[in-house]
Each structure stands twice: as C-alpha cells, then as structure tokens.
Amino acid sequence: MLSSCTTTIVRRGIIRGALTLWRERQWMTALGALFGVFLLVQLLILVLTGLEGVQILLKNRTDLRLEILAEATDNDIQTFLAELQQQPFVKDTVYITKEKAFEQTRVSDPQLIAFLEEFNMSNPFADSIGVTLGNLDNYDQFSAFIEQERWRNVVDPEFLSQITDQERQVHALLGVTSAVRSLTILILIITAAALVFIVTELVRRRAMARSDEVLVERLVGATPLSITLPFMTEAVILLFIAIILSTAIMLFIASLLPLYIPALTNGGILGPLRKEIGPLMTTLLPSLLLIEVLMIPVLAGAGAWLGVRPQVHSPRIVYAI
C-alpha cells in the first residue's frame, strides 16, 4: 500500500508540474538562461574535443625524413632500410630518390624549382627515407636506433640534432594543449556548479510566486515529496529542452566552422585536424549527451529541493495555525 501511495504521489506530481508549466508562460527567461549555460557547456565540450584531436594529431603524425649520405653504398642502404622496417616503433617507411624529391618540390615549391632550372643548377636534393613513427613517445627508441655506429656511413649525423629539436617543439605544443585542456575543464566544472545555482534560483522564484499554494498544501498535510515533485518536473522539462536546443546550435556552429576558418577544409592546413576531430565527435558526443540527459534528474532534484526547502520548512504555517 505504501508503494502504491508513493507511486500515486509521484504520478500526480509529474502531471501537476507539466500542466503548470504548460499553463504558465513565465518560464521563457528561465529557459533562455538554462539554454545559454548549456550552450556554453556544449561549446566547451567542443573545445575539449578539438584539443584532444590536436594531441592525437601531434602524437601520431610523426613523419620524419632521413637524408642518405652520398657515399653510402646500395648494400648498406638496403640493410639499413630492411632493419628499420622491422622495428616495432616504425609505422611506415618509403625510399625517396633525389629525382622524386625534385618532382615533389616542383609541386610544393614551384618557385624554387623554376629558379634552379633557370640557372641550370644541378639537383640539390639527396636520396632520403621517409619514416612514420607509431607514436610521439617512440622518438627515444628511434634516436637510439639511428645513433648506432654501423649507420654512421648511411644516415647524415646532423639529422640527430634536427630530430631532437623537432621532438622538443612537439612536446612544447603538447604542454600548451594540456594546459589549455586543464583550464577548459576547470571552466566546465565552474559552469556546471553555476548551473546548479541557476536551477535552484529558478525553482526558488517559482516557489515564492506560488507560496500561497505551497502553504495550502502544507496545511492539508502534503508531504515534502508531493510539494517538491511538481517543481522538479518543471526543472526537468526546461533542462531537457535547453540541452536539445544547445546541442542543435553547437552542431550547427561546428558545421559552419570550415566556412569561417578555411584552414579546416579538407585541403587546408588544418584539414588533418578536422579528420581527427570527426571520429572523436561521432564517438564522444552521443556518450556526453547521454551523460547530460542522465544528470538532468540529479540537477533538477537538487535545485528543486534547495529552492523549495525554505518554503517547506517556513515557520509561516505555525502562525497560520
């Protein structure tokens, strides 16, 4: 019987909250405030996704170019290339002749090639090996392999200082992105805390506007649950609408980013970053949206209780009696 009574209270409370929200049209300002906060949350999540994509891009796109010495024999080059391909930290290798490097530069820097051809200068490029590491953390293993004495007559030793500088630059960029990500997470936490206060203030104002109604309920012996549940229902509905609207606006803004930032197009300099962010949004966004939806009852319940509690425990009922 107790379970049946509780079920009835819950059902009636939900229906009352929905009907009250439908009947009264004074909640547009509250919905606008919730929408603005949730839009900020969604945009912060978008920024976090972009930063995660930057880190993945920096860690995975470790393309290096090993310059082969002119005095290196074909046998030494083939031995070096074969052993390099067998290393577990190497993702891919490609042998690039100086003729192929010349033609590649014709596409990437036509002015340089035009200058060389105009003055009949010989091909300044050397044979090289393009190496793609599996991860940024494999730099140390790769450097140790290159520094072996038997490769001194194959690979240009000046490359070792270049790879060290490149590693430092990438680690510096990773440090910057990590710092920005930590700051973004802190702002996200502060925004979530502000959201609780906004919901609390929303319910408190609606409870004060219906203080007489709450007082009558207390006089007839209504429980705190039956008093709080309609306000909680109103908060749940408004929060759900705010999440749906903010998510739609965030996706719309994300789709327009390539128009305002041409570098994010497929042919732009940030095109690879867009390719990294795409799968992240496909996998993370549904999960984050589900978490937000699951957090709605918690936020609404906490905000409703904190907002209605002063009315429920008000001493006014003593004087009324």
N, C-alpha and C positions, 0 to 999 in steps of 0.2 A: 504493500500500500504506500509506503514511504517512497519507493522508487517511482510508482505511478504518479504520486503527487508532485515529485520533483520534475518528472517529465512534462506534466501539465504546466507547471510554472515556467519551465524553460520555453515550451512551445508558445505559451501566451506572451511571454516577454519578448520573444523574437518577432512575433506578429505585431505586437504593440509598437516596437521600435521601428519596424519597417513602415507601418501605417503612419506613425507620427512624422517620420522623415518625408514620406510622400505628401502628407497633408501640409506640412510647414515648408516654406520656401526660403528660410533664412539661413540656409547652410551653404550657400554658394561661396561666401567669403571663406568659410572654413575649408571647403573643398579646394579653393584656389590656393590656400596656404599649404595644405597637405600635398597638392599637386606640385607646387614649387619645391618643397623639400624632397619629395620623391624624385622629381626630375634631377635635382642636384645629386641625389644618391645614384641614379642611373648613369649620369654623366661621369661621376667619379668611378663607377664600375667600368665604364668605357675607357677612361684614362688608365685604370689599372690593367685592363686587357691590353691596351696599346703598349704599356711599359713591359708587360710580360712578353709581348711579341718582340719588342726591341731586345730584351735579354736573350730570348731564344735565337733571334737573328744573329746577334753578336757571338753567341756561343757556337752556333752551327756553321755560319758562313766563314770558315777559316781557310780561305783559298790563298795558297802561297805559290810563289814562283821561284824555283831553284835554277840558278844560272849555271850551265855546264861550262867548265874550263875548256879553252881551245885545245890544250894539249892532252885532254882526256881521250883515251882510246875507246873504240867502239865496244870492245870486250868489257872494259871497266864500266862503261855507261850501262850496258845491258845487265851486268851483275848488280850494279847499284839499283837500277830500276826494278829488277826482279825481287831483290830483298826488301826494297821499300814497299812494294805492293803486298808483301806477306806480313807486314807489321799490323798488329791489331788496331792501332790508333789511326791508321790511314784509311780514309773512306774511299778515295778515288785518286788516280794518277793519270796524267796524259803527257806524252812526249811531244814537245813543240819545237819544230825546226826553226832556224832563223828565217827561212823563207816564209813559213807560215806566220811567224811573229810579224814579219814585214807587212804581209797582207792584212793581218788583224789590225795593225796600227793604221793602215790605209783607211779602214772603216772608222776607227775610234778617233784618229787624229789626222785627217787628210792634209792639213796644212803642213805638218812635219814631213810627210811623205812627198808632198809637192816640192818642198824646199830641198830635200835630198835629191830628187830626180832633176830638179832644175840645175843644180851644180854638179850633177853626175857623181855624187858621193856614193861610196860603197855601202852595202847593208851593215848598219852599225849594231844590229841585234846578234845575240848569240843563241845557240841551242839551249833550251831550257826544259824543265819538267814542272808541270803544274800539279800541285798537291792539295788535296782537300782533306783536312783532318776531321775525325768524327766529332770532336768537341774541343772547345777552347782549353779545357783542362789537360789536353794531350800535348800542349806546347813543350812541356819539360821533357817528355819522352821523345818527342820528335827532335828536339835540340840535342839530346844525348845521342840519338842515332846518327845525326849529321856530324857530330863532333868526333866520331871515331876516326882514328888515324888513317885507316885504309881508304877513307873517302876524301882525303886532303887533295888528291890529284884529280878528283872528279867534280866536286862542287866548289864554287867560289867561296872562300872562307869569310869574305866580307858580308855574306848573306846572314851569318850568325848574329851580327850586331843589328842588322835590319829586322830580323825576326824578333829579337829581344825588344826593340823599340815598338814594334807593332803590338806585341803582347802587352806591353805597359799601357799603350794607348787604349787597347780594348778593355783591359782591366779598369782603367780610369773611367771609361764610359759606363762600364757595368756598375762601378761605385756610384756614379751620378744617378743612374736609373734606379738603383737600390734605395738611395736616399730619397729620391722623389716618390718612389713607391711607398716608403715608410711614412712620408709626410701625407700622402694621399690617404693611406689607411687611417692615420690619425684624424684627418678631417672627416673621413667617413664615419668613424666612431663618434666624433663630436656631433655630426649631423644626426646620427641615429639617436643619441641622447636628447638632442633638441626635438626630435620627432615625438619622443615620449612626452615632453613638456607641452608640445603643441596639442597633442591629443588630450592630455589632462586639462589644459585650459579650455579646449573646445567643449569637453563634457561638463566642466565646471560652469561655464557660461550657460549652457543649455539647462543644467540642473537648477541654476539660480533663476533662470527665466521661468521655470516650471516648479518653483519652490513650493507653491501652494499645493500643487498636485502631489509632490513628494510628501508634504506634510499630511495630506489626507490619507495617503497610502499608509503612513506610519500610524495614524490614528486608528485605522481599521485593522492594524496588526500585520501589515505586509512585512515579509522578511527582507533583509538586505539584498538577497539574490534577486527577488522579484522586482525590487526597486532599481537595482543596478543593471539588470539584463537588457531593458529597452535602450538605455544609453550605450551599452556595449554594442548592441546590434547596429545602432546608428553609426557608431565609430567604425565598425567592421565594414559596413556598406561604403562609407566615404573613403576609407583606406583602400578598399578593393578598387573602387573607381579611380582613385588617384594613381594606383600602381598601373592599371591598364593604360590610362592616358599618358603617364610619364614614360612608360615603356614604348608606346607607339611613337611619341615625339622623339625619344632617344634613337630609335631605329631610323626614323626619318632624317634626323640630323646626321647619323652615321652614313646614311646613303648619299647625303649631299656633300660629305667631306671631300671626295675626289674632285667635285666641281669647284670648290673654293681652294683646294690645295692640289694643284695639278701634279705635284710630285708623287701623290698617292696613286695615280693612274698606273695601269699595267706597264706602260713604257717609261714611267717616271723613275726618279732616283729612289723614291720610297716605295716603289712597286713591290719589291720583295717583302717589305714590312707588311703591306696590305695582305699579301698571300699568307703570312704567318698569323695575322690577326683573324682572318676569315674563319679558319678551323677552330680557333680559340672561342670566338663568339658563338659558333654553332654548338660547341660542347658545353661552354660555361654558362651562356645566357639562359638556357632553359633551367639549369640547376639553380642559378641565382634567383631567377624569377619564382621558382618553386619555394625556395627558402623564404623569400619575401612574403609570398602568399601564406606560408605556414606561420610566419611571425605575426600576421595580422591579428589573430585572436589574442596573442600574448600582449601586443601593443594596445589593442582595444580594451582588453580586460584590465591591464594595469592602469591605463588612462581613465577608464570609466570608474574604477574603484577609487582612485585618488581624487577624481573630480566629484563624485557623488558622496564620498565619505563624510565631508563636512556637513552635508545636508542630512545624511542618515543619522549621524551622531550629534546633531544640533540640539541644544537644550530647549529650543522653542516648543517642543512637544510637552515639556513639563509645565510651561506657562499656559499652553493651550488647554491642558487638562485642568 
